[in-house]
Structure formats: C-alpha cells, structure tokens
Amino acid sequence: VSISLIWSISFLVCIGVVIFSLFIRHWLSEYDHELRTGSTFDYVQRRQLRFGALNTWNVPTIIPILQLSMIGAVFLFLGGWSLKLFQYHTLPATLVSATSGLLLLVYTVMTILPLFFPTCPY
C-alpha cells in the first residue's frame, strides 16, 4: 500500500506540474502577444501593466515551485521503485537505489555550487 501511495503522489504531482506549466506558458505567451504594436508610449504602458500583473499573481514565484515539485515527484517515484524492487530481489533494488542516490547527490551538488562559485552556470 505504501508503494502505491508513493507512486500515486508522484503521478499526481507530475500531472499538477504539467497543468500549471501549461497555464504559465499561456500567461507568458499572452504577455508578449501584440505587445509591440502602437506608439512607444503605448508599448511601455502595456508592458508595465502586464509585467505588474505577472508579479501580482506571483508567476516568478510559481515557476521554481513547479521545478522543485517535479524533481520531488521524480525522487518519490525512484524511492517507490526501489522499495518495490526490494520485495523481489536485492541486487536490482540495490542498483536502482545506488543510481537514485547518485542522482540525488549530483542534483544537490549542482544546486549548492552556485552558492560558493558565483560564475557557476548551473
């Protein structure tokens, strides 16, 4: 039951991320839609209005949350997969667990590197 719960949560988080990503993609395409028509003054007013609306609705905050949610869903899936494999055979489960741990380590290092090296592109 716990493995099914982990996989279900992972699946639902992925579906939620996809839905919200589509919303944000639509919002960003609307942001740029017919923005450059008219005079420079009209352009600046429209751009500022749309930029303020994106900030009011916290779009710049939502995007990193979606990224973290997707990464969390992937690691939930890998954890559930490891648990499921341990029920059948320890060798494949150990290999999947070690690979998952390595992926988590690489992700953690790539997340922390820019804190110590400002020129790091990750």
C-alpha positions in Angstrom: 0.0 0.0 0.0 2.8 2.4 0.8 4.5 1.9 -2.5 1.2 2.5 -4.4 0.7 5.7 -2.3 4.2 6.9 -3.1 3.7 6.3 -6.9 0.2 7.9 -6.8 1.5 11.0 -5.1 4.4 11.2 -7.6 2.0 10.8 -10.5 -0.5 13.4 -9.2 2.4 15.9 -8.6 3.6 15.4 -12.2 0.1 15.9 -13.5 -0.3 19.1 -11.4 3.0 20.4 -12.6 2.1 19.8 -16.2 -1.3 21.6 -15.8 0.3 24.6 -14.0 3.1 24.7 -16.6 0.6 24.9 -19.4 -1.1 27.8 -17.6 2.1 29.7 -17.1 3.1 29.1 -20.7 -0.2 30.5 -21.8 0.2 33.5 -19.5 3.7 34.2 -20.8 2.6 34.0 -24.4 -0.3 36.4 -23.7 2.3 38.7 -22.0 4.1 39.0 -25.3 1.0 39.0 -27.6 0.7 42.2 -29.6 2.9 44.0 -27.1 5.0 45.9 -29.7 2.1 47.5 -31.6 1.3 51.2 -31.4 3.5 54.0 -30.2 6.4 53.7 -27.8 4.3 55.2 -25.0 1.5 52.6 -25.6 4.1 49.8 -25.7 5.6 50.9 -22.4 2.2 51.2 -20.7 1.1 47.7 -21.9 4.4 46.2 -20.9 4.3 47.7 -17.5 0.7 46.7 -16.9 1.4 43.1 -18.0 4.6 42.9 -16.0 2.8 44.2 -12.9 0.1 41.6 -13.4 2.6 38.7 -13.6 4.2 39.9 -10.4 0.8 40.4 -8.7 -0.1 36.8 -9.5 3.3 35.6 -8.3 4.3 34.0 -11.6 8.0 34.4 -10.9 7.5 32.5 -7.6 5.4 29.7 -9.1 8.0 28.7 -11.7 10.7 27.5 -9.2 8.0 25.8 -7.1 6.9 23.8 -10.2 10.5 22.8 -10.9 11.1 21.6 -7.3 7.7 19.8 -7.3 8.7 17.9 -10.5 12.1 17.0 -9.0 10.4 15.8 -5.8 8.0 13.7 -7.8 10.9 12.1 -9.7 12.7 11.2 -6.4 9.4 9.9 -4.9 9.0 7.6 -7.9 12.6 6.4 -7.7 12.1 5.8 -4.0 8.9 3.8 -4.6 10.6 1.9 -7.4 13.5 0.9 -5.0 11.1 -0.2 -2.3 9.1 -2.3 -4.8 12.3 -3.9 -6.2 13.4 -4.8 -2.6 10.3 -7.0 -2.4 11.5 -9.1 -5.3 15.3 -9.1 -5.4 18.0 -7.2 -3.6 20.5 -6.8 -6.4 18.3 -4.8 -8.8 17.0 -2.9 -5.8 20.5 -2.0 -4.7 21.5 -0.9 -8.2 18.4 1.3 -8.5 18.9 2.7 -5.0 22.5 3.5 -5.7 21.7 5.2 -9.0 18.9 7.2 -7.4 21.3 8.2 -4.6 23.9 9.2 -7.1 21.3 11.3 -9.0 20.2 13.0 -5.7 23.9 13.7 -4.9 24.5 15.3 -8.3 21.3 17.3 -8.1 22.3 18.5 -4.6 25.9 19.4 -5.7 24.6 21.3 -8.7 22.1 23.2 -6.5 24.8 24.2 -4.0 27.7 25.0 -6.3 26.4 28.5 -7.3 26.4 29.5 -3.6 30.2 29.1 -3.5 31.1 29.9 -7.1 29.1 32.9 -8.4 30.3 32.2 -12.0 29.0 28.6 -11.9 26.4 28.2 -14.8 24.2 25.6 -13.0 
